[in-house]
Amino acid sequence: MRVDAPRGAQAPVLAAWDTCTARGTLAVGSGGLVLRETYFKTEKGHTGSLMPLVEMTFLRVGIAPEDVGYVAVGTGPGTFTGVKVGLATAKAVAMACGVPLVGVSTLDILAGGAPPGADLILSTVDARRGMLYAAAYRPGEGVPDRVSEYICGPPAQVAEVARSLGYGTVAVVGEAPSLLVELLEDGGELMVAGDPFPKGREIVAVATELISRGRVGDAASVAPIYLRKPT
């Protein structure tokens, strides 16, 4: 698979998106820098516009499909349709461009945008019906290191994961309900990120770090993370 640098650039172009939450993000980066990032709705009926949005973004940045060196995609957990559409589109683009595909958990993307100074990062995505998708992380070199399994459970279970790892200063990122915040407030200093959705710069940063570690796949090997059956 080819990973050439685009014309006039110093590093391969990375095309990345995540459509697993209520707000999708699409970004184009190179050498860890974001060239363009776009946000869009992912409710039913909007995800079908992802491929035209990818093409329009390429046009605005001034790159052609042959300039792309890597494709990265949020693999969930999140909405079933969002995970499916985002991953299917990424597989199609990676195959068409003949480049590696980097799968990045949506929870990992969110953790990458945690505010500095935390001892523990708790990343959450709304799983609906009073449930959360979640994972815990420690700040690490480049990107946070995950220190728990990906889980789907009620806020009380998510808070217990944080307690089992020791509190200190906890940064909560993602779609954290007020109940979870209340459960965590008595355990130590708490920081709650203001934007609950993944950002383009975050998926570019995490994917770039994974590429540097050689953790890349392809259209056949990258799989979704659902954690629960679609309803």
C-alpha positions in Angstrom: 0.0 0.0 0.0 1.3 3.4 -1.0 2.0 6.1 1.6 3.7 8.8 -0.6 3.7 12.4 0.4 1.2 14.6 -1.5 2.5 17.1 -4.0 4.4 19.9 -2.3 3.9 18.5 1.2 6.5 17.2 3.7 4.3 14.3 5.1 1.5 12.1 3.8 -2.0 13.5 3.9 -4.3 12.0 6.5 -8.1 12.0 5.8 -10.0 11.3 9.0 -13.6 11.4 10.3 -15.8 10.2 13.1 -19.6 9.9 12.7 -20.4 7.9 15.9 -22.0 10.7 17.9 -24.7 13.3 17.2 -22.1 15.6 15.7 -19.7 14.3 13.0 -16.3 15.6 12.3 -14.1 15.4 9.2 -10.5 16.6 9.1 -7.6 16.6 6.7 -4.1 16.7 8.2 -0.5 16.3 7.3 2.5 15.8 9.7 0.2 16.1 12.7 -1.1 19.5 11.5 -4.8 20.1 10.7 -5.3 21.6 7.2 -9.1 21.7 7.5 -11.8 20.4 9.8 -15.5 20.4 9.3 -18.5 19.5 11.5 -21.9 18.2 10.5 -25.1 16.5 11.8 -25.2 12.7 11.9 -28.9 12.2 12.6 -30.7 9.9 10.3 -30.7 11.2 6.8 -27.5 13.2 7.2 -24.9 10.4 7.1 -25.6 9.8 3.4 -23.9 13.1 2.7 -20.5 11.9 4.1 -18.9 10.9 0.8 -19.8 14.2 -1.0 -18.5 16.0 2.1 -15.2 14.1 1.9 -14.9 15.0 -1.8 -15.8 18.7 -1.2 -13.2 18.9 1.6 -10.5 17.4 -0.7 -11.4 20.0 -3.3 -11.2 22.9 -0.8 -7.9 21.8 0.6 -6.5 21.3 -2.9 -5.7 17.6 -2.7 -6.5 14.7 -5.1 -7.3 11.2 -4.0 -3.8 10.1 -5.0 -2.4 12.6 -2.5 -3.9 10.7 0.4 -1.5 8.6 2.4 -3.7 7.3 5.2 -7.4 7.2 6.1 -8.5 7.2 9.7 -12.0 6.6 11.1 -13.8 6.6 14.4 -14.8 3.0 15.0 -17.3 3.6 17.9 -18.8 2.9 20.2 -21.7 5.2 19.4 -24.9 5.2 17.3 -25.2 2.1 15.3 -25.9 3.9 12.0 -23.1 6.4 12.6 -20.5 3.7 13.3 -21.6 1.7 10.2 -21.7 4.6 7.8 -18.4 6.1 8.9 -16.6 2.8 8.7 -18.1 1.7 5.4 -17.1 5.1 3.8 -13.6 4.9 5.2 -13.1 1.3 3.9 -14.3 2.4 0.5 -12.0 5.5 0.4 -9.0 3.5 1.7 -9.6 0.8 -0.9 -10.0 3.3 -3.7 -6.8 5.2 -2.8 -4.9 2.0 -2.0 -3.8 3.3 1.4 -3.8 2.0 5.0 -6.8 2.4 7.2 -6.4 3.5 10.8 -9.2 2.6 13.2 -9.6 4.8 16.2 -12.1 4.3 19.0 -14.4 7.3 19.5 -13.6 7.1 23.2 -9.9 7.3 22.4 -10.5 10.4 20.3 -12.4 12.1 23.1 -9.7 11.2 25.6 -7.1 12.8 23.3 -8.8 16.2 23.8 -8.8 16.1 27.7 -7.7 19.2 29.5 -4.1 19.0 30.9 -3.4 18.4 34.5 -5.6 15.3 35.1 -4.5 12.2 36.9 -7.3 10.2 35.3 -9.4 10.8 32.1 -12.9 9.4 31.9 -14.2 9.3 28.3 -18.0 8.9 27.8 -20.5 8.6 24.9 -24.3 8.5 25.3 -25.5 4.9 24.8 -29.1 6.0 25.4 -31.7 4.5 27.7 -29.7 5.8 30.7 -26.5 4.0 29.6 -23.0 5.2 28.7 -20.2 3.9 26.7 -17.0 4.7 28.6 -13.3 4.0 29.2 -10.7 5.3 31.6 -7.2 6.7 30.6 -4.0 7.9 32.1 -2.2 10.8 30.5 0.6 9.4 28.4 3.3 10.3 25.9 1.6 11.6 22.8 -1.9 10.3 23.5 -3.6 9.0 26.7 -3.1 5.4 27.6 -6.3 3.4 28.1 -6.3 1.7 31.5 -9.8 0.0 31.5 -11.9 -2.0 29.1 -14.4 -0.3 26.9 -17.7 -0.7 28.8 -21.4 0.0 28.4 -23.2 0.6 31.6 -25.1 3.0 33.8 -23.4 6.1 35.3 -22.9 4.3 38.6 -20.9 1.6 37.0 -18.8 4.1 35.1 -18.1 6.0 38.4 -17.1 2.8 40.0 -14.5 2.2 37.3 -13.0 5.6 38.2 -13.0 4.8 41.9 -11.3 1.5 41.3 -8.4 3.3 39.6 -8.0 6.0 42.2 -9.3 9.5 41.9 -6.9 12.4 42.1 -7.9 14.9 39.5 -10.4 13.5 37.1 -11.1 15.0 33.6 -14.5 13.9 32.2 -14.8 14.2 28.4 -17.7 13.4 26.2 -21.4 13.2 26.8 -21.3 13.1 30.6 -24.7 13.3 32.2 -25.2 15.3 35.4 -25.7 12.1 37.4 -22.2 10.9 36.5 -20.7 14.2 37.5 -22.6 14.1 40.8 -21.3 10.6 41.5 -17.7 11.7 40.8 -17.7 15.0 42.7 -17.1 13.5 46.1 -14.0 11.7 45.0 -11.6 14.5 44.3 -11.0 17.4 41.9 -13.2 17.2 38.8 -12.8 18.9 35.4 -15.6 18.6 32.9 -14.8 19.4 29.2 -17.2 21.9 27.7 -17.5 20.3 24.2 -19.0 16.8 24.4 -18.2 15.7 20.9 -15.0 14.6 19.1 -13.0 17.3 17.3 -11.2 16.9 14.0 -7.9 18.0 15.5 -8.3 15.2 18.1 -8.8 12.4 15.6 -5.8 13.7 13.5 -3.6 13.8 16.6 -4.5 10.3 17.9 -4.4 8.7 14.4 -1.0 10.4 13.7 0.3 8.9 17.0 -1.0 5.4 16.1 0.6 5.7 12.6 4.0 6.6 14.3 3.6 3.4 16.4 2.9 1.3 13.3 -0.7 0.6 14.5 -2.4 0.7 11.1 -4.7 -1.7 9.4 -6.6 -1.9 6.1 -10.2 -2.1 4.9 -10.3 -5.8 5.8 -8.9 -5.7 9.3 -10.5 -2.5 10.9 -13.7 -3.5 12.7 -16.4 -1.5 14.5 -16.8 -1.3 18.3 -20.5 -1.7 19.1 -20.6 -3.0 22.7 -24.3 -3.6 22.5 -26.8 -4.9 20.0 -28.5 -2.2 17.8 -32.0 -1.3 18.9 
